[in-house]
Amino acid sequence: MRSLRLKVAAFALVGLVGLTAAGCGWRAGMPVPNGARTLAIGFAQNDARLPELEVDLTDALHRAALDRLDLAIATGAADLRLSARIVDLRRRGGVRSDEARLLEAGVTFVIEVDLVDGASGAVLRSTRRRLTAGYVVGTAESPATAPEEPQARERLLDNLADGVVLDLFAPLSYNRSGEDGVAPR
């Protein structure tokens, strides 16, 4: 019985904290430039040799923005716009068996994304990210035909999209500069 009372009290405390935070104007999500209410995510460019990756990256950016930002996603004109490009996709061989059969391989993506002011077209922030994921090749003849590669690509794109949103919307004091960080323009 005491355990039930403690659980009810804890639940009530969590609810009270939530109501208090909401009443003080506290919001969840990354900070956005003043006055911004909408975000358009342009169809990504694909400079890689594998078709249709632009669709997957654009979808991943939509999911990351919806999960982390307090902005409405717009299909037309918007206060802010994301402009993305897949710069490169590379496959690599990895672990081999004693008989030289490929057991594990990997895929690497390089992407660039700009946060653009919707009214002026000025680039507010940019980021360039590179990430690799490994996967089991199994019985496939090559890494490109392994059934696990599409899943590895999807994981990579989701991770890259999450990082891009953090890079572009985190306060400048939290970002580092360099290839994998944000370089304000």
Kinemage of the C-alpha trace (Angstrom):
@kinemage 1
@onewidth
@group {chain A} dominant
@subgroup {mainchain}
@vectorlist {calphas} color= white
{ca met a 1} P 0.000 0.000 0.000
{ca arg a 2} L 2.840 2.350 0.851
{ca ser a 3} L 4.391 1.641 -2.545
{ca leu a 4} L 1.172 2.675 -4.277
{ca arg a 5} L 1.031 5.926 -2.297
{ca leu a 6} L 4.641 6.715 -3.237
{ca lys a 7} L 3.895 6.082 -6.910
{ca val a 8} L 0.833 8.340 -6.829
{ca ala a 9} L 2.796 11.080 -5.039
{ca ala a 10} L 5.635 10.822 -7.572
{ca phe a 11} L 3.167 11.001 -10.452
{ca ala a 12} L 1.508 14.075 -8.944
{ca leu a 13} L 4.898 15.748 -8.457
{ca val a 14} L 5.863 15.125 -12.088
{ca gly a 15} L 2.529 16.585 -13.219
{ca leu a 16} L 2.977 19.644 -11.010
{ca val a 17} L 6.487 20.268 -12.366
{ca gly a 18} L 5.147 19.933 -15.915
{ca leu a 19} L 2.337 22.406 -15.322
{ca thr a 20} L 4.678 24.857 -13.614
{ca ala a 21} L 7.180 24.680 -16.481
{ca ala a 22} L 4.417 25.181 -19.049
{ca gly a 23} L 3.051 28.164 -17.151
{ca cys a 24} L 6.487 29.837 -17.138
{ca gly a 25} L 6.750 29.754 -20.924
{ca trp a 26} L 9.166 26.822 -20.968
{ca arg a 27} L 9.206 24.928 -24.281
{ca ala a 28} L 10.758 21.724 -25.471
{ca gly a 29} L 12.931 21.660 -28.559
{ca met a 30} L 16.012 23.404 -29.873
{ca pro a 31} L 16.086 27.212 -29.959
{ca val a 32} L 15.228 28.807 -33.302
{ca pro a 33} L 16.106 32.245 -34.691
{ca asn a 34} L 13.811 34.981 -33.363
{ca gly a 35} L 10.465 35.115 -35.058
{ca ala a 36} L 10.878 31.847 -36.976
{ca arg a 37} L 7.767 29.699 -36.962
{ca thr a 38} L 8.089 27.594 -40.120
{ca leu a 39} L 10.777 25.448 -41.739
{ca ala a 40} L 10.875 24.191 -45.314
{ca ile a 41} L 13.119 21.249 -46.079
{ca gly a 42} L 14.202 21.300 -49.690
{ca phe a 43} L 14.666 18.116 -51.659
{ca ala a 44} L 18.298 17.104 -51.119
{ca gln a 45} L 20.781 17.115 -53.991
{ca asn a 46} L 22.550 13.826 -54.652
{ca asp a 47} L 26.127 13.925 -55.905
{ca ala a 48} L 26.680 10.279 -54.938
{ca arg a 49} L 26.551 7.482 -57.494
{ca leu a 50} L 23.625 5.696 -55.872
{ca pro a 51} L 20.189 6.934 -56.990
{ca glu a 52} L 17.333 7.811 -54.644
{ca leu a 53} L 19.505 8.595 -51.617
{ca glu a 54} L 18.184 12.151 -51.784
{ca val a 55} L 14.711 10.854 -50.912
{ca asp a 56} L 16.046 9.008 -47.879
{ca leu a 57} L 18.058 12.018 -46.643
{ca thr a 58} L 15.120 14.389 -47.113
{ca asp a 59} L 12.875 12.014 -45.133
{ca ala a 60} L 15.486 11.709 -42.364
{ca leu a 61} L 15.772 15.508 -42.127
{ca his a 62} L 11.960 15.787 -41.838
{ca arg a 63} L 11.907 13.264 -38.983
{ca ala a 64} L 14.796 14.960 -37.151
{ca ala a 65} L 13.207 18.406 -37.491
{ca leu a 66} L 9.825 17.168 -36.261
{ca asp a 67} L 11.449 15.409 -33.291
{ca arg a 68} L 13.689 18.252 -32.173
{ca leu a 69} L 12.352 21.611 -33.322
{ca asp a 70} L 9.396 23.724 -32.326
{ca leu a 71} L 8.761 24.757 -35.945
{ca ala a 72} L 5.937 23.889 -38.296
{ca ile a 73} L 7.155 22.085 -41.403
{ca ala a 74} L 6.101 24.032 -44.500
{ca thr a 75} L 5.884 22.828 -48.072
{ca gly a 76} L 6.157 26.262 -49.678
{ca ala a 77} L 7.444 29.574 -48.390
{ca ala a 78} L 8.851 29.435 -44.856
{ca asp a 79} L 10.793 31.527 -42.361
{ca leu a 80} L 13.726 29.114 -42.559
{ca arg a 81} L 14.837 26.563 -45.120
{ca leu a 82} L 17.209 23.574 -45.020
{ca ser a 83} L 19.230 23.006 -48.172
{ca ala a 84} L 20.999 19.610 -48.168
{ca arg a 85} L 23.450 17.828 -50.441
{ca ile a 86} L 24.866 14.314 -50.369
{ca val a 87} L 28.496 14.959 -51.239
{ca asp a 88} L 29.762 11.387 -51.260
{ca leu a 89} L 28.898 7.766 -50.584
{ca arg a 90} L 31.685 5.227 -50.257
{ca arg a 91} L 31.622 1.551 -49.560
{ca arg a 92} L 34.485 -0.211 -47.857
{ca gly a 93} L 35.408 -3.806 -47.329
{ca gly a 94} L 36.068 -4.806 -43.784
{ca val a 95} L 36.634 -8.018 -41.895
{ca arg a 96} L 37.485 -11.142 -43.898
{ca ser a 97} L 37.497 -14.803 -42.926
{ca asp a 98} L 40.596 -17.009 -43.023
{ca glu a 99} L 39.477 -18.000 -46.520
{ca ala a 100} L 39.412 -14.294 -47.547
{ca arg a 101} L 35.595 -14.223 -47.717
{ca leu a 102} L 34.202 -10.796 -46.842
{ca leu a 103} L 32.254 -10.963 -43.575
{ca glu a 104} L 31.749 -7.307 -42.685
{ca ala a 105} L 31.714 -4.125 -44.747
{ca gly a 106} L 30.802 -0.491 -44.284
{ca val a 107} L 29.296 2.541 -45.925
{ca thr a 108} L 30.327 6.185 -45.454
{ca phe a 109} L 28.261 9.278 -46.186
{ca val a 110} L 29.382 12.882 -46.437
{ca ile a 111} L 26.612 15.486 -46.401
{ca glu a 112} L 26.437 19.273 -46.329
{ca val a 113} L 23.431 21.235 -45.107
{ca asp a 114} L 22.755 24.986 -44.994
{ca leu a 115} L 20.208 26.770 -42.821
{ca val a 116} L 18.870 29.576 -45.002
{ca asp a 117} L 16.788 32.608 -44.091
{ca gly a 118} L 13.535 32.248 -46.017
{ca ala a 119} L 13.077 35.987 -46.647
{ca ser a 120} L 16.573 37.089 -47.644
{ca gly a 121} L 18.070 33.810 -48.879
{ca ala a 122} L 21.131 34.399 -46.694
{ca val a 123} L 22.885 31.335 -45.311
{ca leu a 124} L 22.630 31.570 -41.526
{ca arg a 125} L 24.650 28.460 -40.650
{ca ser a 126} L 26.236 25.513 -42.409
{ca thr a 127} L 27.433 22.085 -41.425
{ca arg a 128} L 29.331 19.256 -43.077
{ca arg a 129} L 29.117 15.789 -41.591
{ca arg a 130} L 30.819 12.490 -42.375
{ca leu a 131} L 29.819 9.197 -40.797
{ca thr a 132} L 30.492 5.487 -41.354
{ca ala a 133} L 28.441 2.445 -40.367
{ca gly a 134} L 29.434 -1.178 -40.610
{ca tyr a 135} L 27.226 -4.134 -41.432
{ca val a 136} L 27.422 -7.884 -41.860
{ca val a 137} L 27.779 -9.007 -45.466
{ca gly a 138} L 26.570 -12.570 -44.834
{ca thr a 139} L 26.278 -14.687 -47.966
{ca ala a 140} L 26.209 -11.763 -50.419
{ca glu a 141} L 28.739 -11.682 -53.248
{ca ser a 142} L 29.680 -8.049 -52.566
{ca pro a 143} L 28.979 -5.346 -49.967
{ca ala a 144} L 26.673 -3.584 -52.434
{ca thr a 145} L 24.359 -6.592 -52.691
{ca ala a 146} L 24.271 -7.399 -48.964
{ca pro a 147} L 20.697 -7.146 -47.669
{ca glu a 148} L 22.011 -5.378 -44.555
{ca glu a 149} L 23.419 -2.379 -46.462
{ca pro a 150} L 20.096 -0.533 -46.902
{ca gln a 151} L 19.508 -0.802 -43.149
{ca ala a 152} L 23.006 0.542 -42.464
{ca arg a 153} L 22.373 3.446 -44.866
{ca glu a 154} L 19.073 4.246 -43.136
{ca arg a 155} L 20.736 4.250 -39.697
{ca leu a 156} L 23.485 6.495 -41.040
{ca leu a 157} L 21.106 8.999 -42.597
{ca asp a 158} L 18.976 9.169 -39.439
{ca asn a 159} L 22.095 9.762 -37.332
{ca leu a 160} L 23.418 12.380 -39.757
{ca ala a 161} L 20.057 14.196 -39.854
{ca asp a 162} L 19.893 14.305 -36.051
{ca gly a 163} L 23.425 15.722 -35.952
{ca val a 164} L 22.604 18.317 -38.601
{ca val a 165} L 19.641 19.621 -36.602
{ca leu a 166} L 21.801 19.839 -33.491
{ca asp a 167} L 24.589 21.590 -35.436
{ca leu a 168} L 22.308 24.139 -37.055
{ca phe a 169} L 20.021 24.956 -34.145
{ca ala a 170} L 22.138 24.528 -31.003
{ca pro a 171} L 23.320 27.810 -29.496
{ca leu a 172} L 26.687 28.873 -30.928
{ca ser a 173} L 28.379 28.447 -27.541
{ca tyr a 174} L 27.644 24.705 -27.688
{ca asn a 175} L 29.023 24.114 -31.185
{ca arg a 176} L 32.567 23.419 -32.200
{ca ser a 177} L 33.931 24.451 -35.547
{ca gly a 178} L 35.665 22.223 -38.056
{ca glu a 179} L 34.626 19.659 -40.623
{ca asp a 180} L 32.130 17.934 -38.361
{ca gly a 181} L 30.905 21.096 -36.645
{ca val a 182} L 29.114 24.263 -37.502
{ca ala a 183} L 30.833 27.112 -39.249
{ca pro a 184} L 28.630 30.216 -39.002
{ca arg a 185} L 28.733 32.326 -42.142
